[in-house]
């Protein structure tokens, strides 16, 4: 592989917390040197790429991407998801097991791994189900699934309501060193809800759930963590009420991290407006006060990761009355432009954003990526944070185009994406 020298780059280093002009030297798929100044050293054997002062950052590590293979390939395939990820600056996708059939056996896991390796230009790390069929009754063969390549275990939005089953699964996962990812929610309260309780939901006549349901679910999970000592990640913390419990759990030394979705950081409950189903996500969009509290939690590091929670849905499942429509939105391509809204609003700087989108997810999964340090994998994204555009959902590379950002003015474009130093996407 020909060495590459990225010169005249605005290096976004989430580990050092810096945003400064510099250069980066890549060889054999890894970063071998970096430094300050625009031009960098003489490197006659290297391909020189002039970044023209644009941002060069670690590639995004996106936890919780749904690829609809097996079972619903018409919504999203590994090929289309990989192309969407590359176009969005996502160099590693961590896929969910909520497929049909569920990824709960080594054989199914090996099938999707082969599909991903054959069809996807970016790194793909599969998660497996925590319980068989995601039914919450019997835990999966965690040890065998780890050996088959599972990087974490989750039942996604199916909360394991049987605390004995969940505690046994956590105990076994701890003995294997496995990470468990859970969806903090009290399902008795949230079942059938399409909005967050409040004046807006009442005026729209929508079935709603109190923000306390998230707090109650997190409190239960924290108690089980105290009992089992497992490694735990909350997939989405979206309410202010859940934050004090999360802060106490971290202060008490539990092995707990938490994420949030880009939609809950950039949208609120009022965006539903006239029952627009592209804005129906799970958990439902929250109040503006909750949104601001979650942004602050990301800024301080209380919330560790930002993810797309990419959930493709076809037109038929969205063209329904709001309460009947399927939840979820695609976001692999819109994750970075949407996150840049927070940068342009001066709420989060770029190193903080990439700490949550690249460094922290990589650290939680034990990956070497997410950094700009020497010897780290050369998984990189080159982007212009300032270029404006209007999003047209029909230009997205995902098979499904259920994005809430359709027709919205956005600012920030991916110019190129590199995996192991090899370009997997270049903007025309």
Protein Blocks (a to p, Z undefined) as FASTA:
>chain_A
ZZdddehiacddfknopacddddddeehiafbdcedjklpadfkbccddekhpacddddd
dehiacfbehilmlocfklmmmmmmmnopabdcddfkbcdddfbfklmmmmmmmmmmmpc
bdcdddddfbghhlopaccdfklmmmnopabdcehjaccfblmlmmmmmmmmmmnopacd
dddddfklmgopabdcdjklmmnopacddfklmmmmmmmmmmmmmmnopacddfbacbfk
lmmmmmmmmmnopacdddddfklmmgcfklnmnopaklpccdddddfklmmmmmmmmmno
mambdcfkiacddfklmmccfklpccdddfklmmmmmmmmmmmnomacfklmmmmmmmmm
mmmnopaghiabehiacddcdddfkbgcdddfklpmbfblcdfkgoiacedddfbdceeh
iafbdcZZ
